[in-house]
């Protein structure tokens, strides 16, 4: 199966998404109360999400070495490595907004979508608000880029 097989790519994406959703659900990351308890280091701290994240990082670290040793990915002609590595104001600001939102709502995008799919009321409110924020950012970033181009 190669990159030209869009059905194979779609199936692989679907299976990966389902495995991700299952892992989020089993790990408790779709429960805002569990996330908030993890972030509450001065109260009744729940360290279980640290183990979920640690397991994910360990799995990634082990599999990444094996995967990049291959000449090409299974479903593409080459590996794509992000070119941007700078830590700039946009990254720091976005990270801060993400962290504050995660702490206040107890959701980040992946678990929120999984929880919304399960009908969780809080997630059904959070996901549209998250999407609105993404659209707002896209619109503002587009205007800023257009302004930068005109000023050159």
URHU-V91721 format. One record per residue. N is the residue number from 1. RES is the residue in one small letter. SS is DSSP state (H for helix, E for strand, - for the rest). NEAR is the number of other C-alpha atoms within 12 Angstrom. D_FIRST is the distance of its C-alpha to the first C-alpha in Angstrom with 1 decimal. Layout:
((N	RES	SS	NEAR	D_FIRST) (N	RES	SS	NEAR	D_FIRST))
This chain:
((1	x	-	17	0.0) (2	x	-	17	3.8) (3	x	-	18	7.1) (4	x	-	13	8.0) (5	x	-	15	6.3) (6	x	H	14	9.3) (7	x	H	14	9.6) (8	x	H	17	6.8) (9	x	H	19	8.5) (10	x	H	17	11.8) (11	x	H	15	11.4) (12	x	H	20	10.7) (13	x	H	15	13.6) (14	x	H	14	15.7) (15	x	H	14	15.4) (16	x	H	14	16.2) (17	x	H	18	19.1) (18	x	H	19	20.4) (19	x	H	17	20.5) (20	x	H	21	22.2) (21	x	H	26	24.6) (22	x	H	21	25.4) (23	x	H	22	26.2) (24	x	H	31	28.4) (25	x	H	26	30.2) (26	x	H	18	30.8) (27	x	H	25	31.9) (28	x	-	31	34.4) (29	x	-	36	33.2) (30	x	-	37	33.5) (31	x	-	32	37.2) (32	x	H	30	39.1) (33	x	H	23	42.1) (34	x	H	29	40.1) (35	x	H	35	38.8) (36	x	H	31	42.4) (37	x	H	26	43.8) (38	x	H	27	41.4) (39	x	H	26	42.7) (40	x	-	17	46.3) (41	x	-	13	47.2) (42	x	-	10	50.9) (43	x	-	11	51.0) (44	x	-	14	49.3) (45	x	-	17	46.2) (46	x	-	21	43.2) (47	x	-	21	41.1) (48	x	H	20	38.3) (49	x	H	28	35.9) (50	x	H	21	36.4) (51	x	H	17	34.9) (52	x	H	23	31.9) (53	x	H	20	31.3) (54	x	H	15	32.0) (55	x	H	17	29.4) (56	x	H	19	26.8) (57	x	H	14	27.8) (58	x	H	15	27.9) (59	x	H	16	24.4) (60	x	H	15	23.1) (61	x	H	14	25.1) (62	x	H	14	23.9) (63	x	H	14	20.2) (64	x	H	16	20.3) (65	x	H	12	21.8) (66	x	H	14	19.1) (67	x	H	17	16.2) (68	x	H	18	17.9) (69	x	-	12	18.7) (70	x	-	15	15.1) (71	x	-	12	14.9) (72	x	-	17	12.0) (73	x	-	19	10.4) (74	x	-	19	7.0) (75	x	-	20	6.3) (76	x	-	19	8.9) (77	x	-	15	10.7) (78	x	-	15	13.7) (79	x	-	17	15.5) (80	x	-	11	18.0) (81	x	-	8	21.4) (82	x	-	7	24.1) (83	x	-	6	26.9) (84	x	-	9	29.7) (85	x	-	8	31.5) (86	x	-	10	35.0) (87	x	-	11	36.9) (88	x	-	11	38.8) (89	x	H	10	40.9) (90	x	H	14	38.1) (91	x	H	14	36.0) (92	x	H	13	39.1) (93	x	H	13	40.3) (94	x	H	17	36.9) (95	x	H	16	36.8) (96	x	H	14	40.3) (97	x	H	20	39.7) (98	x	H	22	36.7) (99	x	H	20	38.8) (100	x	H	17	41.8) (101	x	H	24	39.7) (102	x	H	30	38.1) (103	x	H	22	41.5) (104	x	H	20	43.3) (105	x	H	30	40.8) (106	x	-	31	39.0) (107	x	-	38	35.6) (108	x	-	33	32.9) (109	x	H	29	30.1) (110	x	H	28	27.5) (111	x	H	37	30.1) (112	x	H	37	32.0) (113	x	H	33	29.2) (114	x	H	32	28.7) (115	x	H	31	32.5) (116	x	H	25	32.8) (117	x	H	20	30.2) (118	x	-	18	32.6) (119	x	-	16	35.5) (120	x	-	20	37.3) (121	x	H	18	40.1) (122	x	H	26	40.0) (123	x	H	29	36.3) (124	x	H	22	36.8) (125	x	H	19	39.3) (126	x	H	30	37.5) (127	x	H	28	34.1) (128	x	H	18	35.8) (129	x	H	21	38.0) (130	x	H	25	35.1) (131	x	H	19	33.4) (132	x	H	14	36.7) (133	x	H	20	37.1) (134	x	H	18	33.7) (135	x	H	14	34.7) (136	x	H	14	38.1) (137	x	H	18	36.6) (138	x	H	14	34.3) (139	x	H	14	37.4) (140	x	H	14	39.6) (141	x	H	16	37.2) (142	x	H	14	36.7) (143	x	H	14	40.5) (144	x	H	14	41.0) (145	x	H	15	38.4) (146	x	H	13	40.2) (147	x	H	12	43.6) (148	x	H	11	42.4) (149	x	H	10	41.3) (150	x	H	9	44.7) (151	x	H	8	46.6) (152	x	-	7	45.1))
